[in-house]
């Protein structure tokens, strides 16, 4: 019986003599050797009893080494593979290492010392990857995966999807409302993938103009345009052998989307002002808070780009659909905030947690974090109670808070509070009282949105970038809403004149 502690090496070669010689060499070096006559037999053996390392020839009948590596990748089998190559086929071996992600290649005849060193290194990597996968599964069972927290059935399903697709090179599209943690999912996918040692480069497509986003994505040469004083390496080149995360892909200009599609198809990028294409090997993860089908219908997203990006789809649920996760998420955030602000907050008072669980959290986890950050600073230590929350600490309903500003969703009433009366607010209107706005029956959604945007802008001294972050929308979307508000105001003024 084989020693279970020995690294198991699967030798794949159609030449029986060479296969036997390699197996004997591996045994003499202290490894357990398995044998397969071609790629198909190797796949069958891997399915039954996976090896720690695969040592394969390239040229074989029925299924060659190229197809074997492709099939392993399709299965999500990350077993390190060392490719054997004959004299004169080094270029093909390098191609396999680069394109099909083989661990390394060796030229025949094989030297035992080099073979031992490579197999030991490959087996160590395989062991590390298995330990990482096991740890990820264990953590996900406890409601933690990377920086993601949640033990609800919805989040357990998300954790399972992440663990399933992370080891592959498939493109992933993450959808969900603003503030649900789309970038956290992207980072988890990167950390749990074979590309984890490589770079993770994120770009917010909504925060850049059309001319600037192309420079950030693809790079530019010195003198490519006015102000291009030196060469700039774009995100795709920066993320080579790693992962590029395209956040808010639905806000990328259509013209740029067509150029991005070409890069994804050709795996080559040309800098602005450049004269040659540069090969890039990156995994693309994208995210949007839009419904992709609606964006395609409204001509905001190219359908062919959508299918290229949406090989695997992860849809994040909003916080209101997983209220049982509020407590563990709050605990994790409080740990971070205590460290950030030097506080010693122990947790949430039961009444505060109950208040949080009644609220719909339109800003999702980002909004929850904003509430908690203010409360941690106010409390300093001990438990967070209602008095540490913004607005009226005795309010029976739960707050919507963004960076210290509050909307109290009070029960519908036709009475006017003394504070509202002092501000001249009539029943059925919206009144601003300090850092709060009070909404009463009769106000339209447009009026509520306009009042809240105006309040956030006032509190940020009209800093639109900061206001957009608090509101959970892009700067471009905020400008569009302000334009709509201005147009509506002019129309109302004309109607009243």
Residue, then its C-alpha position, 0 to 999 in steps of 0.5 A: x500500500x502506498x505511503x499516504x504522506x508521499x507526493x503522488x505524481x501522475x505520469x502521462x506518456x503514450x511511450x510505454x518505455x519512457x513512461x516506465x523509466x520516469x515512474x522508476x525515477x520518481x520512485x527512486x526519488x521518494x514519490x508515489x508514481x501513477x501512470x496513464x497512456x494518454x490524456x483521457x486515461x489521465x482524466x479518468x484517474x484524476x476523477x477517481x484518485x487525484x494526484x498531487x502533481x501531473x507530469x505529462x508529454x505533449x504529443x499523444x494520440x486520442x487526447x494530447x497534453x494540450x487538450x488534457x490541460x484544457x479539460x483540467x481547467x474546465x473541471x476546475x482541477x488546479x493540480x500543478x502540471x509539469x509539461x515534458x517537451x522534446x528538443x525543438x518544441x520549447x516554444x510550444x512548451x512556453x505557450x502551454x505554460x503561458x496560455x494553459x497555465x501549466x506549472x512548468x516545463x522540462x526538456x527531455x531527457x529529464x535530469x533527476x535533480x531538477x525533476x525532484x526540485x520541481x515536483x517538491x515545489x509543485x506539490x507544496x503549491x498544491x497542498x497550499x491551495x487545498x488548505x486554502x480551499x478547506x479554510x475557505x469552506x470552513x470559514x464560509x460555514x461560520x459565516x465569513x469568507x474574506x471580508x464578506x460576512x453572513x450566515x443567512x441562506x442567501x449568503x451561504x449560497x453566495x459563498x458556495x458560488x464564490x468557492x465554485x468559480x474562484x479556482x477557474x479563469x471564467x469571467x464573473x459579473x457581479x450584480x446588486x444594489x449599491x453598498x451590497x459589497x460587490x468589490x468584496x466579492x471580487x476580492x474574495x474571488x481573486x484571493x481564492x484563485x490561482x492568480x492570488x499572488x498576482x495583482x488585483x487592480x480595480x477601476x470605477x468606470x462611473x467615476x471617469x470621463x470617456x477620454x480618461x477611462x480609456x487611458x486608465x484601462x489601456x494606458x497611453x504613450x508620452x505625447x498621445x494627447x495634451x497633458x500626456x507628459x509621460x507613458x502611463x501603464x493601464x489597468x490591464x497591463x498592471x493586472x497582468x497575471x492577476x485580476x482586473x475589476x471593472x466596477x460600475x461597468x454599466x456606466x462605461x461609455x458605449x465607445x469604450x465598451x467596444x474597445x474593451x470587447x476587442x481587448x477581451x477577445x484578443x487578449x491584447x491591449x494597445x496604449x493610446x498613441x501606441x503602435x503595437x499590441x501588447x499581450x495581457x493575461x488577466x481575469x476580468x471581474x465586473x460589477x454593476x448596480x443596474x439590471x443588465x437586461x434593462x441596460x442593454x434595452x436602453x442602449x447603455x450596455x453592448x449585448x455582446x460585451x454583456x455575454x463576454x463578461x457574464x460567463x458566471x453571474x453572482x447576484x448579491x441580495x440587498x441587506x433588507x433580504x437578509x436581516x439575520x446578517x445585520x448582527x454579525x455584519x455589525x460585529x465585524x464592522x465594529x471591530x474594524x471601527x474600534x481599531x480605526x478610531x481607538x475606541x472600545x465599543x463592545x456591541x449593540x444594545x438589544x433595542x438598537x439591534x431591533x431597530x436596525x432589523x426593522x429598517x430597510x437599509x436602502x444604502x445597504x452595508x455602506x449605509x450601515x457602516x456609516x451609522x455605526x461609525x458615527x455611533x462608535x465615535x459618539x459612544x467611545x466604549x461600552x454598548x451603542x444605545x439609541x442616544x448614540x444614533x443620529x436624530x431623535x434617540x427616542x424615535x420608535x422607528x429605525x433611521x436611514x443615516x448617511x454620514x450623520x444625516x437622518x431621515x426618520x420614517x415616522x408613522x403616517x400622521x396628519x399632525x404637524x410637529x412643533x419643530x415642523x410648524x416653526x419651519x413653516x411645514x404644512x401637513x403632507x410636506x417635507x420639513x428639514x430639522x437640523x440634520x434630519x428631514x421629516x417625511x409626511x403623507x402626501x410627499x412624492x418620491x421625487x420630492x423626497x429624493x430631492x430633499x435628501x440630495x439637497x440635505x446631503x449636499x448641504x452637509x458636504x459643503x456641496x462636495x459632489x464626490x463626497x455626496x455621491x459616495x454617501x448617496x451610494x451613486x456615481x458622480x455622473x448619476x448625481x449630476x444627472x439628478x441635479x440637472x433633472x431637479x433644476x429642470x423640474x424647478x424651472x418648469x414649476x416656476x414657469x407654471x406658477x408665474 
